Amino acid sequence: MRHSKEKQQLEAQLVIGVQAVAAAIKNNPSSIRLISVTSDSANQRVSDLVMLAQDAGIEVRRERREWLDQVCADARHQDIIAQLYKQQTYSESDLVPFLREIDEDPLVLVLDGVQDPHNLGACLRTAESAGCHAVVFPKDKAVGLTPAVRKTSAGASEIVPLFQVTNLARSLRLMKEAGIWLAGASDSAERSIYDHDLRGPLALVMGGEGKGLRRLTAEMCDYLVRIPMAGAIESLNVSVATGVCLYEIQRQRKAR
């Protein structure tokens, strides 16, 4: 049995399950340190992934099912997990230099305290699909890069640059000083997202579950936008709202 400290280190860098491992192999095989599969697996999809991994030069290990069960805790591993190299995340000091290197109008997604791993993973997946250059989120009072986040992101967490910052308000101020407009999504905004010009260098700022944008974060934004709601439900899940907003931004950018 492996030591608990080693287990904790593994959990922080795991991709769990067939779909998530397949996405990691397809999108960023160089991020994978090794793949572990149950020695008694009869899953054909797992066998296919083992062949793909070996073709990509990734080490594959056969492990006892009990070991995978223990490492993955309550997550369904489906007979396969991938252990990643330590994820490279950027800090606040890297943000402005990174944005200045982009040769088009930057598009940044800022997540103000998303705490549900499935929401964060879905937001990362949408951000990558919608062409975001970076995602910024705080280190405190927010979920980190857990296995559930990676699994839900379908490989996006290993593709889109991630900035985990200690002071979100300071990071927003730095982006403003660098010429990035800040658009905050809020149910209390007077104007619809469809009535705003969202072209140019832009950071879309989304709030966390429940309360949405914090007051200080909303005050830092240049303007607020809302998604019109035609039904009885007053608001959308943060990951769904992020998708609506990002694709409206991309629609406007392509229309010009």
N, C-alpha and C positions, 0 to 999 in steps of 0.2 A: 504494500500500500504506500502511495506517495505521500510526502509530508504535506500538511495543510498549507504551509506558506507557498510551496510550489503549486498547489492546487489553486490558490488565490491568484497567483501570477498567470496561470493558464486561463482561468476564467475571464480575466481582463482582456485577453487577446484571442478569444475563440469565435469562430464562425460555426454555427451549429445547424445541421440539417441539410438535406439533399439540395434544395433550391438555393440556399445561401452559399453553400460550398461551390455549387456549379457556377454561380454568378462571380464568386471570387476567382475561380480558375479562369473564367472567360475574360473578365474585365481587368484583373490585376494579378496575374500568377506570381509575379516577383514579390508580392506582399506576403506570400504564404511560406512559412517556415517548414511546416510538415503537415501531413494529413494522417489522421488516425481513423481506422475502421474496425468494427467488431470482427473478431476472427471467425465467427460463425455466421456472418451475414449471408443471406440468400437473396438479397435485394439486387436485381439486375442493374438498376440505376446507379447503385453504389459501385458495382463492378465497372460500369462504363466510366464513372468519374475517376476511379483508380487508374484506368488506362489513360485517360486524359491527363491526369496529374503526372503520371510517369513519363508520358510523352513530353510534358513541359519541364521535366527535370526536377519535379517536386518529390521529396522523400515521402514514402507511404509506410506507415507502421500498422501492424495487426495487434490489436489489444483485446483483453478480456472484456466482455460486455459489462461486467460489473464496474470496471474502471471508467468506461464512458458514462455509465449511469451516475457514478459518483461525481465525476468532473462536471457533468451538465446539470446536476441537481434536478430541478423540476422540468427542465426543457426537454423536448422530444428530439433526440439526436438523429433518429432514423438511420442508425448504424454508421454515421460518418460525422467527423468534425475536422475543421482546419484550424491550426494554430498559426496566427500571423506573427510576423516580426512586429516589434513595438511600433504602434501607429505614430506617424509623424503628425503632430499638431503644432500649429503656429501660435505665437503669443501676441499680445497687444502691440509690442514694439515692431513686429514684422508686418503689421497690417498695411500701413500707408506705403512703405516701400514695395510691397507686393502689388498693391492696386496701381501704383505708378508704372509698373512694368507691363500692364495690360494694354494692348494696342487697339482697343475699342472702348466704347463707353462701359465702364464696369457695372455689373449687376451683382449685388450682395444681398444675401438673406440674413437677417438678424433675428434671432429667436430669444425673446426676453423671458427666460425661466420656464421652458417646456420641461415638464417633470415625468411624463409618461414615455417609456422607451419606445413604444410602438408609434407614438406621435412623432417623436424625434426621428426615428428611422424612416417613417413615411415622408417627413419634411425633407430629409436628406435625399431620398429617392427622387422626389419632385424637383428639388433644387438642381440636381444633376441633370435630370431630363429637360428642364426648362432653360438650361444653359447658364446657371449662376456661376460666377467666377469664384465665389467663396461663401462660406457660412460662418457666421459669428455667433457665439453663445457663451454665457458666463460659466465660470467654473463652479460657483456656489449657487445653491438653490435651483439646481437644474440637473437633469439626468446626464451622465457621462456616456462614453462609448462602451456600453455593455454589449454582451452577446445578443441580447434581444434587439438592441438598436441596429447592430450590424445585420442581423437576420432580416429585419423588416426593411432595411435600406436596400436590400437586394444587390449589394456590392457598391452602392454609391458612397458609402462611408470611406471606402478605400480610393475613391476617385476625386471627389470634390475637395478642395483645400478647406481645412477646418481650423478656425481660430477660437481657442478657448481663452477667454480674457478674464482678468481679475476684477476689472472695473468697467462695466458695460457703458455707463454714462461717459466716461473718459474716451472710450473707443468710438462712441458716436460723435463726440466733439472732434476727435482727430479726423474722422471721415468728412465731417462738414468742412473743416479747415482745408482738407485736400480737394474740395470741390464736389463732394458727393452729396446729392440731395437725399434727405431722409423722409420716407413716406411711411407713416404709421397706420396700421389697420386697426380701426376702432368702430364699434357699434354706435358710438356717440358722435361720429364725424358727421358734418352737415352735408358734405358732397360725396356722391357715389364715385367709386373707383373708375367707372366708365366716363365720368365727366372731367377727369384730370388728365393732363398731359404727363405721361409716365416715361417719356423718352429721355435720353441723356444719362449721365452717370447717376446711378440710383441705388439706394439701399432700402429694401422693403423690411419694415420692422414689424414683427408679429409678436403678440403677447402669449402668455402661457395659458394653460387650461383654467377655466373658471373665470377669473377676474380680468383676463386679457392684459393689455399694456399697463404697466405700473405708471403712476402719475408722473414721476420724474422722467421716465423714458418717453412718455407721450409729449411732455413739455420740450424735450430735446428735438423732436421731429419738426421738420419744416412745415409739414401739413399732414392732416389725417384724412383717411379715405374709409369708406364703408362699402360692404357688399350688399346690394339691395336684396331684401328678403320678401318674396311674394306670398309665402305661406304663413302658417301660424307659428312655426319655430322661429325664435328671435335671433339665433346665431348658429354658426357652423363649427364643427370640430376644427381645431387649429390646423391640422394637416390638410383638410379639405379646403379651408379658407386660403391656406398658403398656395395650393394649386390654382385656385380661381384667380388669385392676384398675380401670381407669376406668369400665368399664361395670358392674362390681359396685358401685362407689360410686354411680353414677347409679341403679341399681336400688334400693339402700337409700334413697336420697334421695326417690325417687318413691313408695316404699312407706309412708312415714310419714304 
